[in-house]
Amino acid sequence: MDAILPSLLLPTTPFDPRVLAPEAIQVWLEIGFGGGEHMAAQAARGPQRLCLGVEPFLNGVASAVRHIDEAGLTNVRLHVGDARDLIENLPDACIDRLFILFPDPWPKARHNKRRLVTGAFLDAVARVLKPGALLRFATDWVEYAEQVLRLTADGDRFYWTAQTADDWRTPPADHVTTRYQEKKLGDCAPIWLEFQRL
């Protein structure tokens, strides 16, 4: 953490990720990367992309730093803290792909307001996504999936790309299983919701 993390940290003031890596063809963002397995694997698969990751918990950050170091990745940058702070510092239409995989569901009704994905959050996400960019949301809580579908149902910002039931029941071909997913702590099998920015 002391030797490697400082070189991976993103600015805490407004910045353009394309300036950080002018050679990158795309900029991907994973919010709440947990242990970093998915983020590191996606970065390894696409060295031509810059992968940004956000995670508030230091244990997860330490795990991600280990994955980054072991794989010798040079195309990953991290924000340790709240995703809303990072998004506020990004310019409009700068993200090509965004992942929110198994965020804390806050399953008790009185705690639902603590959930990451709200209408205001989706407004902020829509601002930083390029037109045509993909947003993947995964959860193993039925009610959270229903909430996200309600919040995106207006069709003004996002288009739900599912064509058949398998599209939300089956992990996408490029998905990398995470530690949290393996624990099966939710009330249903994982639900995969993929949206395109209009």
C-alpha positions as CSV (number, residue, x, y, z in Angstrom):
1,M,0.0,0.0,0.0
2,D,2.8,2.4,0.9
3,A,4.9,1.7,-2.1
4,I,2.4,1.2,-4.9
5,L,-0.9,2.8,-4.1
6,P,0.3,6.5,-4.3
7,S,1.2,6.0,-7.9
8,L,-2.3,4.7,-8.7
9,L,-4.4,7.4,-7.0
10,L,-6.6,9.6,-9.1
11,P,-6.6,13.4,-8.5
12,T,-9.0,14.7,-5.9
13,T,-9.8,17.8,-7.9
14,P,-11.5,18.1,-11.3
15,F,-9.5,16.2,-14.0
16,D,-9.9,14.7,-17.5
17,P,-9.1,10.9,-17.5
18,R,-8.1,11.2,-21.2
19,V,-5.2,13.5,-20.1
20,L,-4.0,10.8,-17.7
21,A,-3.7,8.3,-20.5
22,P,-3.8,10.0,-23.9
23,E,-3.0,6.6,-25.5
24,A,-6.1,4.9,-24.1
25,I,-8.8,4.1,-26.6
26,Q,-11.5,3.9,-23.9
27,V,-12.1,4.9,-20.3
28,W,-13.9,2.3,-18.1
29,L,-15.1,2.9,-14.6
30,E,-16.0,0.4,-11.9
31,I,-17.8,1.7,-8.8
32,G,-17.4,-0.4,-5.7
33,F,-14.7,-2.8,-7.0
34,G,-14.7,-4.8,-3.8
35,G,-11.5,-6.9,-3.9
36,G,-10.6,-5.7,-7.4
37,E,-10.8,-9.1,-9.2
38,H,-13.2,-7.9,-11.9
39,M,-11.5,-4.6,-12.5
40,A,-8.0,-6.1,-12.7
41,A,-9.2,-8.8,-15.1
42,Q,-10.9,-6.3,-17.4
43,A,-7.7,-4.1,-17.3
44,A,-5.6,-7.1,-18.2
45,R,-7.9,-8.1,-21.1
46,G,-7.8,-4.5,-22.5
47,P,-4.4,-2.9,-22.1
48,Q,-5.6,-0.2,-24.5
49,R,-8.2,1.0,-22.1
50,L,-7.8,3.1,-18.9
51,C,-9.7,1.4,-16.0
52,L,-10.7,3.6,-13.1
53,G,-11.9,2.0,-9.9
54,V,-13.6,3.4,-6.8
55,E,-13.8,1.7,-3.4
56,P,-14.2,3.2,0.0
57,F,-12.9,0.3,2.0
58,L,-9.2,-0.1,2.5
59,N,-9.2,-3.9,2.7
60,G,-10.7,-4.0,-0.8
61,V,-8.2,-1.4,-2.0
62,A,-5.3,-3.4,-0.6
63,S,-6.6,-6.5,-2.4
64,A,-6.9,-4.5,-5.7
65,V,-3.4,-3.2,-5.4
66,R,-2.1,-6.8,-5.0
67,H,-4.0,-7.8,-8.2
68,I,-2.6,-4.8,-10.1
69,D,0.9,-5.5,-8.9
70,E,0.9,-9.2,-9.5
71,A,-0.5,-8.7,-13.1
72,G,1.9,-5.8,-13.8
73,L,-1.0,-3.6,-14.8
74,T,-0.2,0.0,-15.8
75,N,-3.7,1.0,-17.0
76,V,-5.5,1.2,-13.7
77,R,-6.1,4.2,-11.5
78,L,-8.0,4.2,-8.1
79,H,-10.1,6.5,-6.0
80,V,-10.3,5.6,-2.4
81,G,-13.6,7.0,-1.1
82,D,-17.1,7.9,-2.3
83,A,-17.9,7.4,-5.9
84,R,-20.0,10.6,-5.9
85,D,-16.9,12.6,-5.2
86,L,-15.0,11.1,-8.1
87,I,-18.0,11.5,-10.5
88,E,-18.2,15.2,-9.5
89,N,-14.6,15.7,-10.6
90,L,-15.1,14.1,-14.1
91,P,-16.0,16.1,-17.2
92,D,-19.1,15.4,-19.3
93,A,-19.2,12.4,-21.6
94,C,-15.8,11.0,-20.7
95,I,-16.6,7.3,-19.7
96,D,-17.1,4.6,-22.3
97,R,-18.3,1.8,-19.9
98,L,-19.4,1.7,-16.3
99,F,-19.8,-1.2,-13.9
100,I,-21.8,-1.3,-10.6
101,L,-21.5,-4.9,-9.5
102,F,-23.3,-6.0,-6.3
103,P,-23.4,-2.7,-4.4
104,D,-24.4,-2.8,-0.8
105,P,-28.2,-3.6,-1.0
106,W,-29.2,-2.1,2.3
107,P,-32.1,-4.5,2.3
108,K,-34.1,-3.2,5.2
109,A,-36.7,-0.7,4.1
110,R,-35.6,2.0,6.6
111,H,-32.1,1.8,5.1
112,N,-33.0,1.9,1.4
113,K,-32.1,5.6,1.3
114,R,-28.5,4.6,1.9
115,R,-28.3,2.8,-1.4
116,L,-25.8,4.1,-4.0
117,V,-28.1,4.0,-7.0
118,T,-30.7,6.7,-6.7
119,G,-32.3,9.1,-9.2
120,A,-29.7,11.8,-8.4
121,F,-26.9,9.3,-8.7
122,L,-28.1,8.2,-12.1
123,D,-28.3,11.8,-13.2
124,A,-24.6,12.2,-12.3
125,V,-23.7,8.9,-14.0
126,A,-25.6,10.0,-17.2
127,R,-23.6,13.2,-17.3
128,V,-20.2,11.4,-17.4
129,L,-21.2,8.6,-19.8
130,K,-20.6,9.1,-23.5
131,P,-23.6,8.6,-25.8
132,G,-23.9,4.9,-26.5
133,A,-21.8,4.0,-23.4
134,L,-22.8,0.9,-21.5
135,L,-23.8,0.7,-17.8
136,R,-23.9,-2.7,-16.2
137,F,-25.6,-3.1,-12.9
138,A,-25.7,-6.4,-11.0
139,T,-27.4,-7.3,-7.8
140,D,-28.7,-10.4,-6.0
141,W,-31.6,-8.5,-4.3
142,V,-34.8,-8.5,-6.3
143,E,-36.1,-5.3,-4.8
144,Y,-32.9,-3.4,-5.7
145,A,-33.1,-4.6,-9.3
146,E,-36.7,-3.4,-9.4
147,Q,-35.7,0.0,-8.0
148,V,-33.1,0.4,-10.7
149,L,-35.5,-0.5,-13.4
150,R,-38.0,2.0,-12.0
151,L,-35.4,4.7,-11.9
152,T,-34.4,4.1,-15.5
153,A,-37.9,3.5,-16.9
154,D,-38.4,7.1,-18.2
155,G,-36.3,6.3,-21.2
156,D,-34.7,9.7,-21.4
157,R,-31.2,8.8,-20.3
158,F,-30.9,5.0,-20.5
159,Y,-32.1,2.2,-22.7
160,W,-32.4,-1.3,-21.1
161,T,-30.8,-3.6,-23.6
162,A,-32.4,-6.9,-22.6
163,Q,-34.2,-8.8,-25.3
164,T,-34.9,-12.1,-23.5
165,A,-35.1,-13.3,-19.9
166,D,-31.7,-14.9,-20.3
167,D,-30.2,-11.4,-20.8
168,W,-30.8,-10.6,-17.1
169,R,-30.5,-14.2,-15.7
170,T,-27.2,-15.2,-17.3
171,P,-23.8,-13.5,-16.6
172,P,-22.5,-11.6,-19.6
173,A,-19.8,-13.3,-21.5
174,D,-17.1,-10.9,-20.3
175,H,-18.1,-11.0,-16.7
176,V,-15.5,-12.0,-14.0
177,T,-16.9,-13.6,-10.9
178,T,-16.3,-11.6,-7.7
179,R,-15.7,-12.7,-4.1
180,Y,-19.0,-11.1,-3.1
181,Q,-20.9,-12.9,-5.8
182,E,-19.6,-16.2,-4.7
183,K,-20.9,-15.7,-1.2
184,K,-24.5,-15.8,-2.4
185,L,-25.8,-13.4,0.3
186,G,-28.8,-12.0,-1.5
187,D,-32.4,-13.2,-1.8
188,C,-32.1,-14.3,-5.4
189,A,-29.7,-15.4,-8.1
190,P,-27.7,-12.5,-9.6
191,I,-29.7,-10.2,-11.9
192,W,-27.8,-8.5,-14.7
193,L,-29.1,-5.2,-16.0
194,E,-27.3,-3.6,-18.9
195,F,-28.2,-0.1,-20.1
196,Q,-27.1,2.1,-22.9
197,R,-26.7,5.8,-22.5
198,L,-29.0,7.6,-24.9
